[in-house]
């Protein structure tokens, strides 16, 4: 997942524009941008460092520092006079230089989403920081013993005792009840802020300000729902038969804790082979480091700055962060020698290379992806390899016989994972739309209606709790999750283009990219290097020959 500070402040652009005189032109605008990047760049770096320190230590002082920096940055963007000038410049069309025009767009949306009265802004940042701190430092309990998320993942992927599995699943959700009241208050504050700038709610504002369209997103998700519904039902019925047999129950009796992920967003490793076997006792860090070097995207410096292993008080998941847009790129993980964590480190390093290899000659404002989902795409492009048999053979030194035994199963895992994730993303997208439309509704039951509809998972018996709020994205990356699905679409589009246009192959069979330096060269030139130089869809068209389309994802995975 991308830098959670940036995701949490994703509508704040890292530059300050001071007031300018009436009749400002392109030349004066360029001067303002240059001067004011110098003002805000250090603040952004300090905020990123504060988030890193808070995430790696769990110290309350670091969260307090983070909150103060976030507020200071957002106060800059709440200046109504500056926003009026930006709006005038944008509407007048006097800024014609393409790089300056892109920076103007980013500034405009950054200011638009922060036209919030000072008192409300302060309440919003305080509430946001409070929820993040509670979430990040909370640990669930099993029979009175505190457990980490790594403990929970281990139990849910290996434990055979159903009672222990249920307790672990419930422990993963306990933080939801702890933070839900504060989270709903935060949702209402976000909606209040959105209303101040003319939007019906925060969800709508977030989509518009990220240069996307709710209509387009609704269309894409409706199309994916239609195309994946039957394949998912078939794949899940097969999975349910295997799971039920292993627990000695009927498929109809399966509960959420029988699956291997608290939200059933990953495929349980229950087919003929357990992929974790192939990663046991492997150095996951070295695997990732060696692979990225082999495709011309060295990451050794990134890993040297990173925090990779679990400990008390540390943020329990994973993310990548670009501290300063000048080369200080890091990832945070909690590595174990499992397929899940192999996928995770490959994924996070995908984000990291996007940050590392932007063109430093571009203006500071443009030294980032054109959209968050494009960096998700690169992360997913690489993360998928942990279940690619050709990649596994080369990187894990499998014999031909072992590669053959894993190939069919690894493809099944990969295909099901992609279809499953599409269904899971539908839950998140639909729920957040309805959450922000009416935060006072019965959200607990709404959540389970959507889980039953899209994922075909039965709700547990008895009253439902606020376990949905334990999904970290509601707190740290609101109205963001749909970008993961768009990332999957773009990842498949990149894969298709590289296989057929660069490698000039008829099929992607046996493609792993190991030792193919052309991959790094292609990505650096067409995707990573330009940063935000172009609008996201223009960048995609330049890199692949056509705008974003779901057809290659469907072609690759929906059989």
N, C-alpha and C positions, 0 to 999 in steps of 0.2 A: 504494500500500500504506500501511496505517496506520502511525503512529509506531512505529518498530521497537523503541524502548525499551519502550513500553507493550506491544507484542506480545510482546517477549521476557520481560517481567515480567507478562504478562497476567493471571496469577492473583494478583498482589499488588494489593490495593486501597489507594488512597492516603490512608489515615487510620489513626491510632493510637488504640486504646482502652485506657486505663490500667485498672488493677484497680478494681472497684467492690465495695461492701459486699454481704453476703448480703441477699436480698430486694429487690434493686434494682428500681425501677419505671420507668415510661415517662418520668417527669419527670427522674429522675436519669440515665437513659440519654441523654436529649437534652442534658443538661449535659455529660456525658462526651464526646459526639460533638463538640459545639461547641469544648470546650477542646482536644481532641486533634487536631482538624483543624488548629488553629493550630500544633501540634507537627510534624505530618508534611507539611503543605503546602509549606513552604520546602524540605524535603528532596527532594520530588518535582520541584519546579521546578529545583533545582540538578541533579538527575539528568537531567532532560530537556535542560537546557542543556549538560551534559557530553556527552550522546550527540550533540547537534547539533555541538558543537565537534569531537568525535572523527570524526564522519561527514564533516565539511567539510574537515578537515585531514589526517586519518590519523595524527595525532601519538600516539605511545605514551603520553605523559603524560596525554592526555585519556582514553584507554582505561583507564589505571590509576585515574584519578579516578572515572570511571564505575563501575568495579568496586567501589571503596570505598563509593560512595553506594548502589549496588544492595545490597551486603551490609548496610549499615546499615538500609536500609528493610526488608529481609527479616528481619533480626534482630528488629525491632519485632514483626513478625507471627508470629514463632516462639514468643512467650511463651505457655506452656501454661495459666497461670492466667487470663490474659485470654480465651483461647479457651474455657476451661471456662465462664466467665461468659457469654460470648456464646452459647454453646450452650444454657445454662440459660435465658437470656432468650428465645431463639428458641423453645425447646420449651414454655416456660411460657405463651406467648401474651399476656404482659402489655403488649407493645408493639402497640398497636392503631392509632395514627395511621399513615396510609398512607405518608407520606413517611419517617417514622422506621422503619417496617417495611422499606421498600426499602433504607434505609441499613443496617439490621441484617442483611439478607440479604447485602449486598455485603461487610460486615465479616466475617460468618461464613465465607463462602467464601474470603475473603482469608486469614483465619487458618487455616482448615482445611488449605489447601494448603501452609502454611508451618510446620506442626508438625514441625519437623525438628531433630534434635540440632545444637547450634552448630557442631561440627567438620564435620559433613556439609554443613551449610548453607554454611560457608566454602569447602569444596572445590567445591561446586556452583557458587557464584558465580564462583570463580576459573576453573573449567573453562569456564564459559559465556563469560566475558570473553575468555579465551585464544582460543577458537574464533572469536568475533566479530572480534577483532583480526586474526587470520591471514586470515580470509575477506575482510574489508573492504580490507585493504592488499595482497592478492596480485594480481598481474597475469600473465595467461597469456602464452605466447611463441609466435611463429610464426617459424620459421627463426632462432631466437636473438634476435628482436626482441620486446620487451614490447608488448602491445596492451591497450587498454581494452575494456570491454564494448561501448562505443559503436562502436569499430572493428570488433569482431566482428559486431555487428548490421548494420553497413553492408556488410561483406563478404558476409554470409549473405543479404542482400536484393538485392545488386546484382552480385556477382561471378559470371562465367560459367565461369571456370576451375575444374574440379572438384577438382584437387589443392589449390588455395588454399582452396576451401570446406571441404574435409576438415580442413585444418590449422587453420582458424578454429574449426570445430566442436570439434576436439580441444582447442584452446587454451581454449575456454570451459569445458571439463571438468577441466582440469589441477588446479584448486584442490581438487577432490574428493579426489584422492589425497593432497594435502598435508594436509588436515584430517581425513580419515576416521577415523584412529585416535583422535584427540582427540574427534571427534564421537560415536563409539560409546561411549567412556568417559563422555561427558556423558549419553548416553542411559541408561547403566547407573546413573549417579548420580541421574538424574531418577526412574528406576524405584525405586531404593532409598528415595528420599525419599517417593514415593507409597506404598510399602509401610509406612512408618512411620505413616501415617494410615489404613491399612486397605484400600488399593486394590491390585488385582492388578498394575497398572502405571500409568505416568504418563499414557498416552493415555486410559485410563478416567477417571482423576482429573480430567484437563483437561476432558473433556466434561461430567462431572457438575458440576464447579465453575463451569462457564460456563452453568449452568442449561439444559443440553441433555440429550438422551437418546441413547445409542448405538443403542438399538432404533429410535428415530425416524429417526436418520441412516442406518442400514442400510436402512430401508424406503424412504426418499427416494432413495438412490443406486441401490437395486435397481430402483425404478420408472423412474428416468431411464435406467439401462442398457437396460432393455427398450424404452423409447420412442425412444431415440436410436440404437440399434445399427444398424438397417437404413438410416435416413436418413444416418447418418455414413458407412457403408460405400459408399453410393451417391455421396455428395459427394466422398469421398476417392478413389474410383475415377476420377471425372472429373478431379480435381486431379492424380492420379498420371499420367494420360494426357498432360496438358499439360506437367507437369514432365519426364517421360521424353522427350517429343518435343523439348523445349528442350535436353536434354543429349545427345540422339542415342542413347538407351539404351532398353531394354525396361522397362515399369513394374515388372516383377519384380526388376529390378536396382537400384531406388532404395534408397539408404542414408539414414541420419538426416541427413547433411550436405547432402543434396539439398533438404531443406525449408528454410524461411527463418527458423527460430527454433531455438535449440539444443535446446529440449525439445518442439518442434512444438506449442506452446500458442497460436500465432497463425497465422492464415491467410496463406499466401504470396500476395504481390501479383502473381499471374501470369495473371489472366484478361484479357479483351480490353483492359482499361485498367489501368494502374498508378496507384493512388490517390496515390502519392507525387508524381506530376506536378503535382497540384493544390495541393500544399503547398510546392512548391519556391519558394524566395525569399520565402516569407511570414514575417511576424513572428508566430511561434507564441504567444509570450507575449501580444502585443496582441490576437490573435484570442480567446484565452481570457478576457482581461480584459474586452473589449468584450461578449462573449457573456454572461458572468455579470452584468454591469451591466444588460444588456437584460432580464433576467428578475427583476430586483429583488434580486439577491444580490451586491452589489459586493465585489470581491476585491482592489482596488488596494493596500490596506494590507497584505494578506497577501503579495502579490507583492513589495512594497517590502522586506519582511523576509526574503525567500527567497533561496536559492542555486540558480541555474537552469542553469549551464553547466559543461561538463566541464573537469576539470583533474587533474593528477597527484596521487595520494594521496586524492582525494575518493571517497566511497562511490559505486559505479558505477551504481546503479539509481535509485530514486525513493521518496520517502515524504512524508507529511504529519505534522506534530507540533503538538500544543497544549501550549505550554511551561508555562502557568500557570493555565489555565482562566479567565483574566481578560481574554483578548483577544490575547495574544501567540501568534498562529497562523502557521506557516511551512510552506513546502514545499521539498523538495530535488528537483531534476531535473538532467538532463544534456542539455538541449534541442538538437535538430537540426530542420531544416525538413522533417520527414517526417510521414506519417500516424501512425506509431507514437508519435511524441512529441507530436503533437496530441492523440491519445487519452490519453496519459499525463498531460499537464498538465490536461486536462479532468477526468480521473479524480482526480488528487491534489487539485485544487481542490474537488472534491465532498466529499472528506474534510474539507478545510479549512473549508468553509462549515458543515459539521455542527458543527465545534468553535467557529467564530466566532459562530454564531447560536443557541447554547443560551441559555436564559433565565437571566440572571445573578442573578435572585431565588431560583432554586433553590439548595438547599444545595450546597456544594462537591462532595460525594460524588456528587451527581446531575447535575453539569455535564459529562456525557459521554454517549455513546450507550448505550442499554440493553443493547446487545450489539455486539460488533465487526462482525458481519455486517450490521447495519443501516446502519452508516456505509459498509461496502463497497457496499451497495445503492445509496446515493445517489451514490457515486463512479462506479459502473457505469452508473447512469442517465444521467449526463452524459458519461462516456467513450464510450458507444455513438455519440454524435453525430458523431464524426469520420468515420463511414462512412454518415451519413444524408444522402441527396442533397438534400433540402429545406434542411437546415442548411448543407450545403456551398455551395449556390447563394447563400444569403443572406450567409453569413459570408465566402465567398471571391469574391463578386461574379461568379458564373458566369452566362453568358447562358442563355436557355432551351434553346438548341441544345446547349450543353455540359452543362447539367444533364440533358438527355434522354439524352445518350450515357453519362453516368456512373450514371444511376439504376439500371438493371438490374444492372450490375456491382457497384455499391456495396451493393445489397441482398443479392446473392450472397455478397459478402465478409462482411457483417454476419451473415447467417443461418449461414454455415459457421463463422464465428468462435464463435458461441454454442454450436452443436452440438459443435464441436471442443473448446471449453473444458470442456463437460460431461464429455466422454470423458477429457480430461486431468485434471480434478479427481478422477475415479474412480481414476486411477493413484495420485495423491497420497494420497487417503483410505485406499485399500486398503493401500498400501505402509507408511504410518505406523502403521496398526493392527498390521501384522505386524512392523514394526521394533521397536516397543516390547514386543510379545508375546515376541519372541525375537531380541535384538540379536546373538546369536552365530551365527545361521544365515547361509547364503550370500546376503548381501544384494545383491551385484552381479548374480547371476543372477536373484534374485527380482525385481529392478527390471525387467529386460528381459522376463521372463515377463509382467509386468503391462502394460508398454508394448506388447508384441505383442498382448495380449488386448484392451486397450481402445482403443489408438491405431492398431493395424494397421501399426506401423512395425517393420521388420526390424532385429534387432540386428546390429552390425558383425561381420565375421569375426574369428576369433582370440579370445584371452582377453579377458574384459570387465573394465574397471577400475571405480573407484568414482566415475565421473562423476556418478552420482545425487546425491552429497554436495555437488556444486556448486550445487544448488538452495538458494538462500539461506534459504528458510523452515525447513529442517531445523535451521538454527543459530539464527536470530533469532526465529522465530515457530513453535515446535513445536506440532504437533497443532492447527493453525489453518486449514489450507488448505480444509477443507470449508466454512468460512464464506464463501469467495469464491463457491461455488456457491449457497449459501443467499442470498447477496447478489444473485446474478443472478435468482433466483426472486422476491425482494422487489422488485427493480428493475422487473421486468415487471409485477408487481402494482400498483406505484405508477403506472407508465405507463398501464395499463389503466384504473385508477380516474380519473386526471386527464383522460384523453381522453374517457371516456364520462360521467363524473359532473360534472366541473368544466367542461370545454370543451363537453360535451354533443354530441359528434360520434358518428356511426355507425361511423366507421373512423379509423385513425390515418394514413391516406394524407396526405402533405404536412405532417405535424406535425413541427415542429422546435423549437417553443417560443420562437424568436427574438422578442424584443420583447414577450413575454407576461408582464407583471408578476404575473399571477395565480399563476404557478408558484412564484415566490419566496414570495408570501403564503401559499399552501397549505402548502409545505414548512416554512416557519418556524412556522406555527401547529400543524401536526399531527405533524411528524416531528422537526425540528431543535430547536425550542423546548423541548419537554418533557424533552429529555435522557434520563436514566435514571429519570425520575419513575415510569414504569410498567415492568412486566416486558415483555420484547421482544414477546411475542405479543399482549399487551394493547395495546401501542402500535400494532402493525400493524392490529389489529382496529379501533381507534379511528380510524386514519388512512384505512383502505380499506374498512371495513365487514365484514371477515372476517379470520380468522387466516391465517397464512402458508400458501400453497398453491402447488404447482408448475403448476397448470393454465394460468395466464396465460403462463408461460414457454413451455410446450408449444404453446399456442395461437399465440403470437407467432412462434416460430422453428422448431418441429419440423413440417415439411411433408411 
